[in-house]
Amino acid sequence: MKKIKFSLLLCMAVIPALVFIVSSCGKPGSEKTAFETRGSRDLLEDFDISEHIYGTRYIDAADPKNEPLFISGWHKPEMDFRWAQGKKSTLLFDAAQAHSLNLEMECRSIKSTDNQNQKIEVFLNSKKIKAIEPGTSFDVYHILLPDDLMEIGKNTLTFAYQLTERPSDSLDTQDQRSLSAAFKYFKFTRPGEEAVKTPEPLIQKKSGEIIHFPESAFTFYLKPSGPEELETEISRLPRNIKAHIKISSDKGVFRHIHFKKAGSKKIALKGLSDQHVKIAFYLETKRKSAYSSQDFAVWSGIRILEPVKKTGVSPELAELYKELHTGKFDIVYVALDAFHAKHSSLYGYRRNTTPFLKKAGEQGIVFQNFYANSPYTLASTGTLLTSRYSHEHGLIEKDTRIHSTLPHLTEILSSRSVSSFLITGQPWFSKGWGLSEGFTRLYYNRYKIIFTEALTDIYAHDHKNQQKFIYIHLHPPHSPYLPPKKFRIFPAPDNISFSPTPQNFRKIETGEIKATDDLLDYIESMYDANVLYADSLAEKIYDFFKENKLLGNTIFIFTSDHGDACKMQHGKFGHNTTLFQEMVHIPFIMIFPKKLAVPPSSPQIPASVVDVPVTLLELFGIT
């Protein structure tokens, strides 16, 4: 596995807050650290996986290629425009510099049946900046986007509408959509200039250096583990360009560094240990005319200088490693599909949706901030099996598959005499996408939950002293939210006649079915019932090992592949459309055999699916 990810197990000797063996490591900061030689990480080598940001210049509302930018409150394009639906709609755009922009947009209002005037309030990154009153004919409007509200990278424009109308109220049509305004385009320019023409590509790596043009930015994401330093060197910087480095953390902006001329600087990353840190590099130009081919900067060095720690390992921790590496433990990895952590009572949810997981979590390790790296099964499971992000493993859409050159987790396990078994009814595990490759045996039934029969077969035909990785991927609580009736115990409006299926969810999103509060409460109640059903299945899996006296040599992991939006959060149902919490925040619970004496804990440090493969290898004693 590519060791750019961290092992949840390996980190326990260095980051006690993450470690489930808190008692073995002592209190955070109590370990004695000896600094020896200084190591370094060359970020230029990570340039290909850094985030590249190009300032948005023009968005054609009718172009299907721009669909990902219309993140909520919009209909599909019609002719040369796009309707906004409901009382609010949100648009996404990129900014490569933190300067003001002029927004030009062409739009019109829906015609009101009682001749009221439409009012649109415009918000930049949740802050109101202007209100306009468009007529019922298309016209052009200009709005200044102030620099103090701009973010380097992703920005949102939200439009709040005073009026909405259904075409069927005033026209001879069956169109029941709730419409507010129509938009043709959005154009972004700097004050006092026309659209800037810039060379392509704006960011490129040549001979170990980064050639950087204005109107672009690149970003690295880090998680410092100690008193590190950022060392940067810029070897070329024209007089009309100023270079910037903006360092932000979970707590906000940490430092803002300026380069007015070529040179090098060191910036101490003090106080950022164990935080997610974003380091953005961007350029500011004084020139308002079109850029020339000579208006670029050259970054010749970007390094993280880090001390080498010499830490001692406690006798308790050493003994745990010895037990893990010689104890021949099996690992059962249970994925409950489309499970948003915040709908689990284990994570503080108001309803008792997961009584088994809550009880089990009291004796295990519950990661409070665990995330799927992708909001849908194909890409997320590809990450689980390769320890690569989706753009690396290639399984992104239905017509793609995992790159054949990448080693699977199961293949690595097999090479070390660990058998692997897949139990599922998920169609994504068919051979076309490569997710089932490398498993010793596959138990697949799309129409029946078969884990009891499969587990019985596995332990009847395999020697109990042979290590096993058993991956069980169950469909609930994924939609449709139609669990057996005995699980539908949560209060819900009784005047609702609605089947909570993906097809009907799409009808709500498009306005074909009205999203009333009662309907949304009913859908949420049915999702919670489905979570309760999934929890009962997890308990049955655990009970199989208990009844067959296998708990003493089995490590359990209960988690999901992604979350689910069950109440139309951010204008969407289900998953596979956004990266908001409801679609990526998932449970992750580890339960160890009692003889390992692992004390319960709830680590707060963020982790994700990409970290799991390395952790599993560690648990199997494979390093």
N, C-alpha and C positions, 0 to 999 in steps of 0.2 A: 504493500500500500504506500502511496505517496505521503510522506510524513510532513505535509504542510498543515495537516489538521492536528488537533490535540486529542490525546486519549483521556477520557474522563477518569481513568484509573491512574495513568501516569502522572497526572497533575497533582495527585494527592500529597506528594512529598514536598511540593513547591507552593501550592495554593490551598492552604487548609480550608478556606471558605468553600471551595469547590468539592473538597474531599469528603467522602462519606466516612473516612476513618479519622474524624476530628480528634478523638481521644488518643489515637496513636501518634498524631503529629504534634500535639500540643496546641497552644493558642497561637493564632496568627501573629507573626512577628517574634515569637519566642525562640525560634530556632536560630542558632549562631551561624552567620554567613561569612565565609572567607572569600574576599575578592582576589582573584589571581590575574591572569592575562585578560585583556579585553577582546571579546569577540565582536563580530559585526555581521550585519545582514545587508547585502547589497540590494536595495529596492529596484535598481535598474534591471536586475534579473527577473523581477516580478512584474515588469512593465506590461507584458501581454495579458496579465490577469488583473491589472489595475482598471479602475473605472474611467472611461474617457467621456468627457462632457463637451457637447457642442451647442452653442447658443441657438435656441429655436428662432428662426426668422419668419417662417410662414407656415400656417396650418390651413389647409383647404378642408373645410368642414364636410365636403361631399366626397372626399377621397377615402376609399375604404382602407388604404394603407395607414391612415391616421387614426384608425379605430382605437388603438391602445391609449391614445391621449384623452379620449372622451370617457373618463373613468366612472361617472355616475350621472344619472338624470338626463340621458340623451336617447333619442331614437336613432335608428339606422338612417343613412343619407337618403334623400329624395331629390332627384334631379341635380340641382347645383347648390343645395342647402341641406341643413340638418335641423330638425325640431328639438328643442329642449322640452322635457316633460316634467310635470309636477311643479313644486314650489322652489326647487333648487337643482342646479346642475353644476358640475365641476370639470374643469379642463386642466390638463397637465402640460407644462412646458419646461424647457431647460434654460438655465442662465449660466454662462461661463465666466461672468464677471459680476461683481456686486455693485453695478452702477444702475442708474435709472434707465427705464425703457419707455418708449412711446408705444402704446397698444392702439392699433387701428383695426376696427372690426366693422363688418357690414351685417346688419341684422334688422329685423322687424318684429313687431308684436303680433300675437294672435288677436283676431278681431273680437271684441267683447260684445255680448248680446245686449248689454245695457249701455253701450258706448262709454264705458269707463276707460281712462287712460292707463296704460301699462307703466309700471315703475320697476326698474331693475337696479338692485343694489349690487355693486361689484366689490368682491373681497379678494385681496392678495394674501395668500398664506394665512387665511382666517381673519385678516384685519380689513375693515371696510375702508375703501379708498374713494369711491364715487358712487353716485346714483344717476341714472339716465332715464328718460321717458321716451322710448321709441314709438313711432307711429306704426300704422299697419302696412306701410310700404317700405321696401328695403332702403336704408340710408346708411351712411358711413359715420362712425363715432370714434372719437379719439380720447384716450385715457392715459394719464401718466402713471407709470408703475414706479413708485419711489425707491431709491437705493437702500434706504434703511429697513425695508421689508423684504428685499430680495435675498434669496439664498443661492449659493453656488451649487448648481446641480438642479434637483427637482423643485419646482414651484407649482402652486395650484392657484387657479383663478376660479372663484366660485360666484355664480350668479343667482341671486335670490329674487324671485318674481312675486309681484303683488297679485297678479291675475293669472288664472288658468281657465281654459275653456275646453269643452268637448265639441268637436266639429258637428256631432249629431244634434247638439242643442240648437244650432242655427242653420244647418244645411241639411239637404236631403241625402243623408249618408248614414251608414251604420258605424262610422268611425267613433269609437268610444274612448279614444286616447285623451289623456289630460295634457293639453299643450299650452305652452306659455310664450315662447319666442322662437324664431327661426334665424339661423346664422349661416353666412356664406363663407367667411374666412376670418382669420386672425393674423395680423402682421405686426412684427416686433422690430423696432428700430431704435437706435440711440437718439436722444434729443438733438435736433439740428442736422441730422444726416439722413440720407437715403439708405436702402438696404446695402450692406457692405459686401463687396466681393472679396473673397479670401482664397488663398491657394488650397489645394487638396492634396494629401490629407493635412489637416491642421496640426496633428500630433503624430510624430513618427520617430522611430528609433533607428539610428544609423551609427555604425562603428562604436557601439557601446555608449552613445550619447542620445539624449532626447531633443529633437528639433521641435520647437514649440511656437506656434503662431497665435496671435490674439484671437479672441472669440472662441476659445476652447480652454478646457481645463482637464487635468487628470488627477485622480484621487487614489490614495492607498488607505486601506483599513488595517489597523493593528490592535493588539491587546497587550501593552507592555506588562511585563511581569516583575519589573524592578526599576531601579534608577537608571534608565537608558537615556541616550542622547540622539537627536537627529542632526546629522551632518550633511550639509548641502553645499554644492559648488555650482555656480553658474559662470560659464566661460565666455558667453557672448550675450550682451544686452544693449541694443541700440538706445540712443539718448531719448527717443520719443516713447520708449516702453519702460514701464515699471513692473517688476516681478513681485508677486505676493505668495506667501505661504500661510494658509489659515488652518490652525490646528483646533479641532473641536473634540469634545468627549461627551459622555452621557450627561454631564452636568452643564454643557454649554460651550461657548468659545473659550479656549484655553490661552492661545497666543495668536497674534497676527503679526507676521514678519514681512518687512518690505526690503526689496533690493532696488536701489537706484542706479547701481553700476555692477559690473561683473565682480565676482569675488566669492568667498565661502563664509559660511556661518555655522555655528553649533548651537542647538537649542536643547536645553535640558527638559526632559519629559517628566519632571519631578511631580509627584502627586497623582499620576495617571495610572498607577499600577492596577491591573485587573479591570480597567475600564475599556470600553470599545472606543477607539480613537480614529478619527478621520483626518487625514492630512491632504489638503487640497492645494494644488499648484495652479495659479492662473496669472494672466498678464493684463495690465491696464495700459492703454495707449492714449496719448494726447491728440493723436491725429484723427480728424473727422472725415477725411476723404478716404477713398478706397485704399486698402493696404497694398504695399508693393511686395515683391518676392523677397526683399531684404529685411522686412519687418518681422523678425523672429528672434527668439532667445534660444540658447543652448544650455541644457542642464547636463553637466559632465559628471556629476556625482551626487547620489542620494543614498545615504547609508544610515542604518540604525546601529549605534555603538552600544553594546550591552556588556555588562560585567559577567564574568564566568563565576557562577556560584558553586561553592563546595559545601554541600549540606550533608549532614549525617542522617542516617535512617534509623529510626527507633527500633528496638528489638521486636516490639509488637508488629510494626509495619513489615519488617523483614520476615517475620513468621507468617504474616498474611500472604506475602508474595510466594513464600515457599509452599504454603498450602494450595494456593491457586495454581501454581505451576506443576505441582506433583499430585494434586488431589483427584484428577480426572473428573472434573465437574462437567455436567451437561448444561447447555444454555437453551432455554425456551424463550423465544422472542415472539411476542404476541402483538400484532398490529390490528387495532380496532379502527376500521376505515372511517375517515372524515369525522374525527373526534376533536372538537374544540375544547381545550383544557378548562376554560372558564365555565363550562357546563357540567363540570364534575364537582361533586360535593367534597372530594379530596382537595380541590383547589379553592374551597370557600364558597361554592355556589349555593344559592338559597334553598334549592331543592335537594333531597337526598337521592341523587341520581346514581351514585356509585358506592353503595354500602360496602361491597366487597373490597374495591380498590382503596377506599378510605381506611378500612380496617387493616388491610395488607400494608398500606403506606405508613401506618403508625409503627411498623416494625422494619421498614425499608428505607430506601433513599428516594426522595421525591424531588426531582429537579423542577424548580418553580418557573424557570424561564427557558424552556426547551422549545426549539422551533424546527419546523420543516423548512428545508432549503428551497422547496418548490410547493405551490399550492395544489398539486394534483399527483395522482398515483404514479404515472409513468416516470416522470422526472424525479420524483422524490425517492421511489424505490430504486431507480438507477443509481442515485447517490448512495443509498444504503449498501448496495452490492459492489460499488466500485470506489467509494470514498472520493468521488469526484463531483464537482458541481455540474449542473445539467449542460452548460455550454462546453464542458470538457468531455462528459461521457456521451453526449450526442442524442440521447433519448428525450426529445422535446415535444415532438408532434407524432401523430398516429402513423405517419409514413416514414418514421425514422426508427433506429434501433441502437442499442449500445454498441459503441465502437468495438470491433472484434479484437483490436490489439490490446484492450484494457483487461488486466487480470480481474476476475471476479473474486469476491470474498470466499465463495464456496470452493473455488479452485485452489486457493491458498490453503484453506482448511483441509481439503482432500490430500494435498501434497504433504500434510503433516499428520495424516491418519485420523482426521476428524471427519466423521460422516455428517452429511447435511441433508435435511428433509424439509420439503415444502408442502404445507397443507393449506389449501385455499379453494375458493370458488370464484375468485376474481378473474375475469376474462383477460385482463392485461398480462397475466402470466402465461398466456399461450406462447408458442415458440416464435411467433413473428417478431417480437420485440426484444428477445434475448434475456428476459428477466428470470427464466427458469433454468438457464444453462448452469451446469456445474453441480447441481444438486444430485445427491446419491439416488434419491427417489422422490417422485412427485405424486402427491395424493390430491386429485382435482375432481371436484363435483360442483358444477355451477348452480345446481338446484337443491342441494341438500348440504347441511352442515355436518361434516364427517370427521371432526377431529378425534372423537372418542374411538371410532373404528381405526383411524390411522395410527393413533398413539398405541393402541393395543397391538397393531401389526408391527410397529417399529420395535417395541420392546419384546415382542414374541420372537422376532427373527434376528435381533442384534444382541450381541453380548453386552451385559450391563456394564462391563468395565471398559467398553469402547466409548470414547467421548463422542458426543452428538450435539449438533446445532440444529434445533427444530424451529423453523420459521412458520408461524401460523398467522395467516392473513384473513381476517373475518370481515364480512361486508357491513354489518351494523357497527355504528349508527348511521352509516351512509343512507342517503335517500334511495327509494321512497321511505318516508317515516311511517311505516306501517308495521309496528311490532305486534306480537300476540296480544290479545285484549287484556290479559292479566297484568301487563306492564303499563297500561294506559291509566295510571292512577293519579296523575297530576291535574289540578284544577284547570278547566278550559271552558270558554264560552260554549254553551250548549245549543246555540242557534246557528251553528256553522255546518254547511254541507259542502265539504271540500276535501279532495284527496291530495295529500301532500307529496306530489310526485314532481320530478324535474320538469315535465312538460307543463304542469300547472304553474310552477314557479316562474317559468319564462313568460307565461301569460300575465302574471302580476307585474313583472319587470317592464313589459311593453304597454301596460295600461289596459289590456283586454279584460283583466279582472281587477277590481278596485282593491287596493291594499288598506283595508280598514284596520283599526286597532284590534278589534275582536278577532279578525282573521289572522293577524300576525301573532297574537297571543295564542291562538289555537295551534298554529304551526309550531311555535316554540314549545308548546306543551307536548306535541307529538314527537318532536326531536328529543326532548328530555326523556320521554318514554322509551324511545329507541336507544338512548344512552343507557338507561336502566337495563334494557334487554341485553345490550353488549356487555355490561358489567356482569350479568348473570352467566353469560357464556365464558367470560374470563374466569369466574369462580369455578365453573365446571371443569375447565382445563386444570386449574390448580388442584381441585379435588381429585382428579384422576391420579396425580402424582402422590397426593396424600394417601389415598386408598391403596395404592400399590407400593407404599413405603419407599418412594423415590425422592422425597423432599431433601433428604440428607446430602444428596449429590447433585442437586439441580439449582441453577441460578435462573431466576425469572426476570424478564423485562416486559413490562406492559406499556404500550405506547400507541402511536398512530402514524399514518403516512402524511396526513395534512389535516387541517381543520375544516370547518363548515360554517357558512353564514345562514342561520336558520330563521333570522328575523329581518331579512332584507337590510342588514347593516351596510352602509355606504352604497345603497341602491342595488345591491346584488344578493342573490340567493346562492347557496351551494358553495362551490369552490372553483378554482382554475381561472379566476378573473382578476383578483387583486392580491396584494401582499399585506393587507391589513391583518390585525391580530386574529380576527375570527377565522381566517383561512390558513394561518401558519403556526399559531401558538397551540402546541399539542402537549399531552401528558407524557411523562417519562418516569417510570417507577422501576427501581431495581430491588429485588428481594433475594437475599442470600441465605444459604443454609445456616442454621443456628450455630453449628460447630465453628463457623468462621468468626463468630462474635462481632459482627459488623454493627455498630450502634446506629440507630435511625437518625436521619438528618434531612434537612431541606435546603440544599445549596441554592443560592440566589444568582450565581454567575451564569450568564447566558451560554447555552450550548446548543448544538443542532445535530441533525441526522448525519451530516458529513463527518462528525466526530465519532460516530458509533462503530464503524468497521475496525478502526485502530484499537478502540476499547475492547471489542470482542476478541481480537487477536491477543491482546494482553491477558484477558480472562482465560484464554486457552493456553497461555504460556508461550505464545508465539511472538517473538520480537524481531 
